[in-house]
Amino acid sequence: MSALRTTYEFTLPRGYVDDDGQVHRTGTMRLATARDELEPLRDPRVTGPDDPRLTVLVLARVISTLGSLPQVTMHEIEGLFAVDLAYLQDFYGVINFGNQAEFDALVQAQQGTQLVVDQPPAPPSQPPAAEPVSAASTEQASAGEVAVEPRPTLRHAVEELPRKNG
């Protein structure tokens, strides 16, 4: 008989920087309960299930430790870099709703990231070569249009929520 694992360790890609400048990257998150997901909906600041504040409130409830911080509150979650918040959202989803293979893949992907916290990026060995200008982009530029290269999507789960007018 195996025991149910309820706590998981994580390492943030960048880390939370506290008021003293100390970086906190490692922490633990526990499995969420129904109460962890329901209580934040009662918060008067939350306008509904799509309110981004809901994520902040839930994460503040389930993150048990973050570095040497005495406690993790909304203030710390709101102070995270976007990449760290995105990672914690993915981590929360995998430990609560995913399987072991998804958990292993997420942890391995995070360990393989090129984000550097302690060191500046190494300078390139040579300047990048200029890209050739196509006839189509020259025609667009002469017509007053700006050619924009498509960027690869790094994380498909981050979506911009429409703002409510009024």
C-alpha positions in Angstrom: 0.0 0.0 0.0 1.4 3.4 -1.0 0.7 6.7 0.7 -0.9 9.6 -1.2 1.7 12.2 -1.9 0.2 15.6 -1.0 3.2 17.9 -1.1 5.4 18.7 -4.1 8.7 20.6 -4.3 9.3 23.2 -7.1 12.0 25.5 -8.3 10.9 28.8 -9.9 12.6 29.7 -13.2 13.6 33.2 -11.9 12.5 33.5 -8.3 10.7 35.9 -6.0 12.7 38.9 -5.0 11.8 40.1 -1.5 12.1 43.6 -0.1 15.7 43.0 1.0 16.7 41.8 -2.5 17.0 38.1 -1.5 15.8 35.7 -4.2 13.6 32.8 -3.2 13.4 30.1 -5.9 12.5 26.8 -4.1 9.3 26.0 -2.4 6.6 23.5 -1.8 3.0 23.3 -2.9 0.3 21.0 -1.5 -2.6 19.5 -3.3 -5.6 21.8 -3.4 -8.8 21.0 -1.5 -12.3 21.9 -2.6 -12.2 24.7 0.0 -9.0 26.1 -1.6 -10.9 26.6 -4.8 -14.2 27.7 -3.3 -13.2 30.2 -0.6 -11.5 32.6 -3.0 -14.7 32.9 -5.0 -16.3 34.4 -1.9 -13.7 37.2 -1.8 -15.4 40.5 -2.7 -12.5 41.5 -4.9 -13.1 38.5 -7.2 -15.6 39.3 -9.9 -16.0 35.8 -11.2 -14.3 32.5 -12.1 -12.3 34.2 -14.9 -10.9 36.9 -12.6 -7.1 36.7 -12.6 -7.1 37.5 -8.9 -8.6 34.1 -8.3 -5.4 32.4 -9.4 -3.4 34.6 -7.0 -5.7 33.7 -4.1 -5.6 30.0 -4.8 -1.8 29.9 -5.2 -1.4 31.8 -1.9 -3.5 29.1 -0.2 -1.6 26.1 -1.6 2.0 27.2 -1.6 3.3 26.1 1.7 6.8 27.5 1.5 8.9 29.7 -0.7 12.5 30.0 0.1 13.0 31.4 3.6 9.9 33.5 3.7 7.9 33.1 6.9 4.6 32.8 4.9 3.4 33.1 1.4 0.5 35.6 0.9 -1.1 37.3 -2.1 1.6 40.0 -1.8 4.3 37.5 -2.7 2.3 35.9 -5.5 1.5 39.3 -7.0 5.3 40.1 -6.8 6.3 37.1 -8.9 7.8 37.5 -12.3 5.3 36.5 -15.1 7.4 33.4 -16.0 7.3 32.2 -12.3 3.5 32.8 -12.1 3.0 30.9 -15.3 5.2 28.0 -14.1 3.2 27.8 -10.8 -0.1 27.8 -12.7 1.2 24.9 -14.8 2.6 23.2 -11.7 -0.7 23.5 -9.8 -2.6 22.0 -12.8 -0.3 19.1 -13.1 -0.1 18.1 -9.5 -3.9 18.5 -9.0 -5.2 17.2 -12.3 -2.3 15.6 -14.2 -0.5 12.3 -14.1 3.0 11.3 -13.2 4.3 11.6 -16.8 3.0 15.1 -17.1 4.6 16.0 -13.8 7.9 14.6 -14.8 7.7 16.4 -18.2 7.0 19.8 -16.5 9.8 19.4 -14.0 12.3 18.3 -16.7 11.2 21.2 -19.0 11.8 23.7 -16.2 15.2 22.2 -15.4 16.1 22.6 -19.1 15.2 26.2 -19.4 17.8 28.8 -20.4 16.7 31.3 -17.8 19.7 32.5 -15.9 19.2 34.0 -12.5 22.8 34.5 -11.2 24.8 35.3 -14.2 24.6 37.8 -17.1 24.1 36.2 -20.5 27.3 35.3 -22.4 28.0 37.7 -25.2 27.6 36.3 -28.7 30.7 35.0 -30.4 29.9 37.0 -33.5 27.2 39.5 -34.4 24.2 37.9 -36.0 24.1 38.0 -39.8 21.6 40.4 -41.4 18.6 38.7 -42.8 17.9 39.1 -46.5 15.1 41.4 -47.4 12.5 39.8 -49.6 10.7 41.6 -52.5 7.4 41.1 -50.6 8.7 42.9 -47.5 10.1 45.7 -49.7 6.7 46.1 -51.4 4.9 46.2 -48.0 7.3 48.7 -46.6 6.9 51.0 -49.6 3.1 50.7 -49.2 3.5 52.0 -45.6 3.0 48.6 -44.0 5.5 47.2 -41.5 6.6 43.6 -42.0 6.4 41.8 -38.7 8.0 38.4 -38.3 5.7 35.9 -36.5 7.0 35.0 -33.0 6.9 31.5 -31.8 4.4 30.8 -29.1 6.3 30.0 -25.9 3.3 29.1 -23.7 -0.1 28.6 -25.2 -1.9 28.5 -21.8 -1.4 32.2 -21.1 -4.4 34.1 -22.5 -5.3 37.7 -22.4 -8.6 38.1 -20.7 -11.0 40.7 -22.2 -11.5 43.7 -20.0 -15.0 44.6 -18.9 -16.0 48.1 -19.9 -17.7 50.0 -17.2 
